[in-house]
Amino acid sequence: MAGSEAAWQAANAGVQVVIHEMRPKVATFAHRTGSLGEMVCSNSFRSDDHEQNAVGLLHWEMMQADGLIMQTAHQHKLPAGGALAVDRDPFAESVTKALKAHPNVSVSYEEITELPSEGHWIVATGPLTSGSLAGAIATETGAEQLAFFDAIAPIVYFESINMDVAWMQSRYDKGETEEEQTAYLNCPMTKDQYEAFIDALLAAEKTEFKEGETAGYFDGCLPIEVMAERGRETLRFGPMKPVGLTNAHDPENKAYAVVQLRRDNALGTLYNIVGFQTKMKYGAQKAVFKTIPGLEGAEFARLGGIHRNTFINSPTLLDAEMRLKSRPNIRFAGQITGVEGYVESAAMGLLAARLAVAELRGETLPPVPETTAMGALVKHITGGADAKTFQPMNVNFGLFPPLEGMRSGRKGRKERYKGYTDRAKEDWRAWLAPQAIAAE
């Protein structure tokens, strides 16, 4: 995501760009293709609400900056309530096609194993950076490579789901159209069924870590087993919460818990189980997930899994313009910098490219306003976060400077969030305007 967005931004500014992509020659645990911008976990860019949600605001800021990832996402949008979910394969194919068709872009398919000493580079290798390059980064920074473990959720064939049990509904019927209001597939559970599911989940055989590895998970993508271990009710107040849903087959009885699935492709033939990242072994996954009402005969297009994601200690290693302090010809962008999520990763690619283009022109861009989603995020990774406890972070309003005269205890949440987004939009437009003039 970050590399694709960075290439697009630089190329549109008139810079000749070479994308170095090791796939499909060198594979990773999670990727299936050699496409640029391939989605390897969820197919969702999360909330598209740019007035009440920080990630939705980041969507808006990227669109204002002619962002390839967001433009392409909207072209391949699937019904998902208030979320921006996409048909993952056509999305990646369109990103690849757009970049390869750009006159200022070329793609070189080989693995980069060392940090280049000359030229202007953006390292946007993501959390699945190859072992050789990760080793080179660790050697250069002089610090032990940081890591956390990430999990992916299973995908189910729709035709194998029992629709006499399951029903279609977005939480609180959210969405402007009927298609949006019925974007999620819901499987209800009684209290006894939920308790039996938790028992099976806790007892299931899990993937063991290698000697010397510790399970430092990112809280926004915890395996469901880890959540269940924190308390038997944790899942019922997380991905299995029943609020805002009415069983179309039995509207008088409230479900004790609900498992939701979201469409994963435009044909509606594939659905992923929302929030069900897992480290269970494959056989255990099939046994446990088939205890979910409606999924008794489920057939899986992809089972879940766990892999090691890597990121650098950006507050220590990067300067305010995202350059590696020890090698300022190299910028880092994307999830390897310690941002979490497709949107945040692509946003850092966008920003790294614009900073690099300005440097190539002998110019210096003013700092991105910290009042914007983009500015709040880059500030966090380049000095705002505590380097000693640095962990991957999604964009959120907690990273933004407080609103003047609007303390959290004195104003409603909706009013505060609208204040954040209104201020951000004004400041983001002002930051972008001189660059648009320069490009002309």
Secondary structure by P-SEA (a helix, b strand, c coil): caaaaaaaaaaaabbbbbbbbccccccccccccccccccccccccccccccccaaaaaaaaaaaaccaaaaaaaaaccccccccccccaaaaaaaaaaaaacccbbbbbcccccccccccccccccccccaaaaaaaaaaacccbbbbbbbbbbbbcccccccccbbbbccccccccccccccbbbbbbcaaaaaaaaaaaaaccccccccccccccccccccaaaaaaaccccccccccccccccccccccccccbbbbbccccccccccccccccccccaaaaaaaaaaccccccccccbbbbbbbbbbccccccccccccccccccccccccccccccaaaaaaaaaaaaaaaaaaaacccccccccccaaaaaaaaaaccccccccccccccccccccccccccccccaaaaaaaaaaaaaaaaaaaaaaaaaaac
